[in-house]
């Protein structure tokens, strides 16, 4: 638990280990946020995030997107073109 308290108070990182959210560190007011207990708010909001439903081909989709994002990031490819390429590549991989 000490690790999770440290990363929360030192750098504002909320760990995914749910029992750590019962720490008093989550209830400490944040001067930056006007004295609000923002970490407790984040912990509560995190319980409302729906789970991600991944499919059989999620890894293929992720790696294809990541590989093809390079062109978007360097400005050589527009997003619609990149998405079309990704779709074509995924369709070829999945068949």
C-alpha positions in Angstrom: 0.0 0.0 0.0 2.9 2.4 0.7 3.8 2.3 -3.0 0.4 3.4 -4.1 0.2 6.1 -1.5 3.7 7.4 -2.7 2.8 7.5 -6.4 -0.5 9.2 -5.5 0.9 11.9 -3.3 4.2 12.4 -5.2 3.0 12.4 -8.8 -0.8 12.1 -8.8 -0.8 8.5 -10.2 -3.8 6.5 -9.2 -3.0 2.8 -9.1 -5.3 0.1 -10.4 -5.1 -1.9 -7.2 -8.6 -1.1 -5.8 -7.8 -1.8 -2.1 -5.2 0.9 -2.2 -8.0 3.4 -2.7 -9.1 2.9 0.9 -6.0 4.7 2.0 -6.3 8.1 3.8 -4.1 9.6 1.1 -7.1 9.5 -1.2 -9.0 11.8 1.2 -6.3 14.4 1.5 -7.4 17.8 0.0 -5.5 19.0 -3.0 -4.3 22.6 -2.8 -4.1 22.8 -6.6 -7.8 21.8 -6.9 -9.0 24.3 -4.3 -8.9 21.9 -1.3 -11.0 19.3 -3.0 -10.4 15.6 -2.3 -9.8 15.1 -6.0 -8.2 11.7 -5.6 -11.3 10.3 -3.9 -13.3 11.7 -6.8 -11.1 10.0 -9.3 -11.3 6.7 -7.4 -15.1 7.0 -7.4 -15.2 7.9 -11.1 -13.0 5.0 -12.0 -15.6 2.6 -10.6 -18.0 4.0 -13.3 -15.7 3.3 -16.3 -17.2 0.4 -18.2 -14.9 -2.6 -19.0 -13.3 -2.8 -22.3 -14.6 -5.7 -24.4 -11.8 -7.1 -26.4 -12.2 -9.5 -29.2 -10.2 -12.3 -30.7 -8.4 -9.9 -33.0 -7.7 -7.1 -30.6 -3.9 -7.6 -30.6 -3.8 -7.6 -34.4 -5.9 -4.4 -34.5 -3.7 -2.7 -31.9 -0.5 -3.5 -33.7 -1.8 -2.5 -37.1 -3.1 0.8 -35.7 0.2 1.5 -33.9 2.3 0.7 -37.0 0.2 2.9 -39.3 0.0 5.8 -36.9 3.6 6.7 -37.7 2.6 8.2 -41.0 -0.1 10.3 -39.3 2.3 11.5 -36.7 5.0 12.5 -39.2 2.4 14.2 -41.4 2.8 11.9 -44.5 -0.6 10.3 -44.2 -4.0 11.8 -43.3 -6.1 10.0 -40.7 -8.9 8.9 -43.1 -6.3 7.3 -45.4 -4.6 5.6 -42.5 -7.9 4.2 -41.3 -8.7 2.8 -44.7 -5.3 1.1 -44.9 -5.7 -0.3 -41.4 -9.1 -1.7 -42.3 -7.8 -3.3 -45.5 -4.8 -4.9 -43.6 -7.1 -6.2 -40.8 -9.5 -7.7 -43.3 -6.7 -9.5 -45.0 -5.3 -10.8 -41.6 -8.7 -11.9 -40.3 -9.8 -13.9 -43.4 
